[in-house]
């Protein structure tokens, strides 16, 4: 057993092992030997986080509702496990697909140690036009996050292994939006989206305290304004004015945060919501 492996085991006991040397920073952030599953891996932010997990040494299970897109994304990932990453079709809004996708991931990769619940199916309707079915459909993203996280929890308990869940929240799970930012450009930030992201953040807390005794950590990563390449230029300009840093986030600026939460660098962190928002929620 090498030092890095011994350190990981020691960090999962209820007391630090005083007989071994403290791990280095490099060892704390190293994901070698672990399998990390990320939903929505080909998206604007998902792909950057998938790259980060691979670059940190993990074998990545990249999922997408489009199985071929998932396999293509996995084939493009680098790191020490390049060529061994796995692509799996999984629709997190469909409980049967969640079970099939998770079982396939375990069959192909051998196990899953880390889950990043990132997949998201949006709606474009704001509070003035959204109907009940659309609202419930948006909240189904939260249901999918829970069901997939529970599969990882049960898988870890069966293996008698530690595991780690990261849920993707948002600054809009913490604060309301500025209606004037969207006026005349597009629908306002949807009320259903705010309800969804607030629910994800609180689900994080609940699962963290419920699963701590099983050595399953649960944290939330909440991005601020990270507009995709298709976002209207005027909308981006208005958002920029609301940010203390006066700029938008770039997708790669989530890489350090996701590796921190996925690794032993955060071994004593659970039930937390890490905001990466350029200071947006500090106003």
Protein Blocks (a to p, Z undefined) as FASTA:
>chain_A
ZZklmmmmmmmmmbdcfkbccddfklmmpcghiacddehklbmklmmmmmmmmmnopacd
dddfblklmmmmmmmpgcjkgoiaccddddfkbmklmmmmmmmmmmmnopafbdcdfbcc
ddfbdfklpcfklmmmmmmmmmmmmmmmmmmmmmmmmnopacdddddddfklmbccdfkl
mgokaccddfklmmmmmmmmmmmmmmmmmmmmnopacddddddddddfklcfklmmmmmm
mpmnlpacdfklmmmmmmmmmmmklmmgghiacddeehmmmZZ
